[in-house]
């Protein structure tokens, strides 16, 4: 696959010239170095790839946005993060049709994740999450989550866009293993719609999440894709398309991105719905750049160890009255991350990320809700 046919490449000189002597210490310098070295022979050594999607699909046309380039300008200025092999492919070329845009995203994500490259998508409308999800269409355990104040589902037939993209995803991929909505605001979300979302879920409303931000960490470890609608951040800190007086703070957004980067399962991190046209102070693009920076830092620090490796883990076997066999919990001694084991009827074993709260609940003779959901979903797949 010749990736150069898909992209308009980055002109690094315009960013380097603005920083002069500070450029060699910047993240931009690192990205430039590895991008210029990239060829078909060494692409397998790439750890992280940035992909810009500079447009959003509307009812009858595709609107171009300058957000990806403005985010780059701020991102490249930030401090370097060491010798991480990260490349920037540039901005995706626009296809002749809306469907073609989604297919291009699908094919790119499919190709890059097959090479075990973590992809950062900066866009653009959140409707391109549909293209990302399509790349995982043959994965029976595909799981993704969205950080969003809204649940982007609409009933009835209407033009496809970023406010109803989940409807198409669930329609085309009805057997999604897990979907979780984080930072949603109850006054915007119809609870009947939320209850009908596909697969296992671990939805976290804004109030609960801001009190215990670490609740999101195991959700990310159980996800292949995180779609971040920047409208989930309060308008005062990131002016965007949706006027939301409440929402996440900038600090929350950066910490969540760090948690996402630490996930050894997450393949794609998408940052969407950044309206540079109304961002006169450039506050939104500056924050977006910092969110990406913290995701990259987390990606560099992520642990590749799993409970199946045994070494570095402590195992806790917890007996619960109504369950025939003990639940095995695992704690990573280095990261303090928790997991539990799920064994389906065909003896297939999965290790599921959880929190210490799930372990504590089990020690009090309570069946952890997440454990039960996984057992039911896996058995459903095997029928």
N, C-alpha and C positions, 0 to 999 in steps of 0.2 A: 504494500500500500504506500503510494507516494503522497505523503502528508502535505507537501508543498503545494499541491494542486488545490488543496482545500482552504488555504490561508493567504491573507495579505500579511507579509512578515513585518516584524517590529523594526523601526528605525531607532536603534539605540543611541545614536549620536545626539539626537535632540534632547535626550534625557541626561546623557553624560555631560554635555556642554553646560547644562544649567547648574551642575554640581561642582564642576571643575576639579579641584584637588581632593574633595571629599568623596568623589566617585569610587575610588578604589576600596573604600571602606564600607560601601553601601551594598544593600541587597541587589540592587540593579547591576552592579559590577559582576556579582556572582552569576546572576541569570544570563547576562551578556556573554560571559566566558563560556558557559556550558552550551548556550544556544548556538554560538558560532562554531563550536566544536562538533555539533551534532551531525551525524550522517547515518546511513542505513546500517552500517556495521556496528556502531556503538549505541544505538537507540535503546538496546536492552539494559544498558547501565543507568538510564535515566530513572530517577526516583520520583520526581514531581514534574508535572507539566501544567502550564497555564494556557487556557484556551479562552479567547475573547469571543463573545457573541454580541455584536454591536447592533442588534435590532430586536424588535418585538412584533409579534403577529397581532394584527388588529382585525376588524371585521372584514375589510376588503383589501387591505394592503399591508405591507411590512414597513413599519416605521424604523428609521435609523436612529441610533443613539450614540452619543460620544462617551458614554460612561466608562466602557472598558479602558480607553486611552487615558481618560482623566484619572482613573484609579491607578493605572500603571505609573503615571507621573508622580503620584504620591507614594506608591509602594516602593518604587525604585530608590527613593530618597532615604528610606528607612535603613537602620543599621543592618549590616551583614549578619548571617547566622551560621557561619562556618562553611565547610566544604560539602554542602549538600548539592547533589547533581540535579539542578532544577532548570528547566528550559521554558521558554515562552514561544509558542508556535505562532502567535499573532492573532489576528482577527479572522474569524470564519467568513469566507466569501458568501454573499447572499445567493441563494438558489433562485430559480425561475418561479418557484411556487412555495407556498407555506409548507406543504407536505415535504418538499425537497429539503427545506431547512431542518425539519425534524429528523429526516432520514440521514442527513449529513452528521448531525449531532450523534445520532444512534451509532452510525458506523465508526465514528471517531472514538467514542467512548468504548465501544466493543473492542476495537483494535488496541487501544492504549491500556485498558485494564487487563487484557489478555497478556500483555507484556509486564504485568504487575506494576504499572505506573499509576500513581495517585494523581487524579486530574482535578484541577481547580478551574471551574467554569465561571467567568465573570461576564454578566449580561446586563441588560437584556431582560426580556419578560420571563416570568416564572413558568410560563407555558412550555418553555424548552425543557422543563423537568420531564415532560412526556417523552421527548427524544432520548433523554438519559435513561429513563425507566425501560424503554424499548430495548436498550442494549442488554438488559438482564432478563429478557422475555422467556428464555429457556432455562432459567435458574429457579428450580422449585422452592428454594429457600430464600428467594430475593426479599429483602427487607429495606424499607427506606423511611425516613422521617422528614418532617417539615417544621421549620421554625416560622410561625405565621400567626398573626393576630386573628386571622379569619380561617374558616374551613372553605376552601375554594371548590365548592360543589354547588351546582345549580340543577334544579329539576326542569324537565322539558327540553325541547330543542331550541338552541340559540347558538349564534356564532361562537366558535372556540377561541378562548383567550385566557389570560392569566387569572381571571376570576372564577373559572370553572374547569381548569386543567385536570383537577383530580377526578372529575366525572369521567373524562375520557380514559384516564389511566386505569381506573377501576373497571370500566367497561371493557377495555381491551386486554387487561390482565386481571381477571376476576379472582385468580388463585394466588394473589400476592400473599406471601407468608406473614409479613408484619408491616403495619403502617402506624406511625405515632405522630401526633400533632403536639408540638411544644410551644408554650407561651401564648396559647390562644386566649382570647378574652371572651368570657361567658356571655356578655351582652351582645356580642356579634355572632355567636355560634349557636345554631339551632341544635338543641341536645338530641333530638330525634335523628338528625342527620349524623351527628357524631357517633351515636350508638350503632349505626349501620355501616360504619367504615370497615374496610376489608381486613381480614387476617387478625393475627394477634395484635393487640395495641397496648400502648402505655402512654396515653394522652396526659399531658401536664399543663394545667391552666397557668396563666401568668402569675397569679398570686402565690400558688404553691411553688412554682419554679424560682421566683425571686427570693423566697424565704430559704429554700434549700436548692441552690443551683446545682449541687453535685448530683441531684436526682437524674439529671440529663446524661451524666457520664456513662452509665451502663446502657442507656438507650442507644447512644452512638456506637458502643461496642457491639451492639446487635444489629447494626445497620450497614448496608452497602453504600447508601447514598444519602446525603443530607442536602435538602433544598432550603435555603435561607432567604426568605422574603424580608428585605430590609425595612419594609413597612411595619415589622414587628417591633422596631425600635421607636420609642416615643418621638413625636414630631419635633419637639424642641431640640433634640440632640442629633436628629438626622432627617431634615425636611425631605419628604418623598411624595409619592402619588396619593397615598391615602392619609387623610388627616386624622391621626390617632393621638389624642392627648396623653393617653396612658401607653405603657409599653416597656420593653427592656431598656436599660441604660446602656451607654457605650461600654462601660466596664463589664456588664453582663454579657454583651455580645462578644467581646474579646475572650472572656473566660470560656464561654460555650464553644467558641472556635478552637480554643486550646484543647478542651476535652475531646472535640471531634477529631482533631489531629492525632491525639494519643490513641485513638481506636485502631487496633491492628486489623480491623475488618473493613473499615470505611475506604471505599475506592474513589468516590467522587464527592466533591464539595462544591455546591453551586451557590453563587451569590447573585441574587436577582432583584429586580424592581428598584433600581437606583436611578432616580430622575435627576440627571445633571442639569436639566433645563431650569429647574426651580431652585437649584442649589447655588444661589448667588455667592454665598460665603465659602463654598466648597467644603463645608463641614461634613457633608455626607460622604463624599469621595475620600476625604482624609480618614474618616472612621472606617470606611470599607477597606482601605489599604491596611489599616492597623488590624482589623479582623483577619484579613488574609495572612498578615505577618504572624499572628499568634497561632493560626492554623498550621502554618509551615513549621513554627517552633515545636508545636505538639507532634507533628509528623516526624521530625528529626528525633524526638525523645521517646517515641512510642516503643513499647516492649513487644518483641515478637514471640514471647513465651506464651504457651497455652497450657492449661492443666494436663493435657495429654503428655506433655514433656516431663511431668512429675518434678523434676529438679527445680527448686526455688518456690515450691508451693507447699502449703500445709493443708491436709485433708481433714474435714470434719464430717463425720457420719451422724446424721440427726434422725432419730426415730420419731414418727408421728403416729398416733393411735389408729387413724383410719387408712393408713398406707401400709401395704404389705412389706415393702423393703425400705431401708433408710434412704434419705436424700443425701447425696454426697455434695458437700460444699467445698470450694477451693479458694484459698487466699494466696495471692501473689505477695511474697514477703518483700519484694523490691518496690512494688507500686501500690500495695494495699488494695488492689482491685480484687473483687469477688466474682465467683462463678458458681453455678450449680450444674449438675449432670442430669440430663434427661435421656431415658432409655425407652424407646418406643416398643411396640409389640413384636416387631421383627428383630429386636435386639440392636437396632441402630442407635448409636450414642452421639449425643450433641452436648457441647459445653456452652451454656448460656450465661452471658454477663448479667450480673445482678448487683444489688447493693448489700451492705452489711445488715440493713434493716430486714431484708428477706431472710438472712441467716438467723437473726434474732427472733423473728416471728416463728420460724420453724422450731427453735429451741423452746418456745412457749406453747408448743403443740398446735400451732396454727399452720395450715397448708398455705404456702406462699402463693398469692394469686397469679403471679407471672409463671411459676412452675406449672400450675394447673392449666393455664392457657396454652403453654407449649405442649404439654402432654396431649391435650385435646386436638390441637392443630396438627401435630405430627401423626396421630392416629387417623385423623381425617384424610391426610394425604395418602396413607397406606391402604385405605379401603378400596 
